[in-house]
Amino acid sequence: MDKNSFSATGRRKEATARATLREGKGNFSVNGLEVLKYLKRQTLVDHAKQPLLTVEMMGKLDIECKTTGGGLTGQAGAIRLAVARALINMDPELRKTLGHQGLLTRDAREVERKKYGQPKARKRFQYSKR
């Protein structure tokens, strides 16, 4: 990794993302595709780009992400955390701004496991008294 690129990892649910930031024209790619083509929904793209909007660096950096596991929502959350952490690696003074927005906190919510004797994790079969 050269001196002009900054990299970080982010996770959410079962998804993992690795983001690399470089000086550039604002290109944002995920697994070799443009971010909107990969994530398919504008809300997920906005979620992934939130750290850039917070520090007003939209269009100044080229971002390349590699992501695996989970679904699109989890991957968008993982990309968001990875980009925020990479911005901190680039400029440590941004920590306060990103921290106040909650962009440096890993979302630790995971899927609850299914229990035996039940159709789902919390759903129960109907109780019959007689």
PyMOL commands that set and color helices and strands:
alter all, ss='L'
color gray80, all
select helices_A, chain A and resi 35-39+42-54+72-90+92-100
alter helices_A, ss='H'
color red, helices_A
select strands_A, chain A and resi 5-12+15-23+28-30+33-34+61-68
alter strands_A, ss='S'
color yellow, strands_A
deselect
rebuild
show_as cartoon
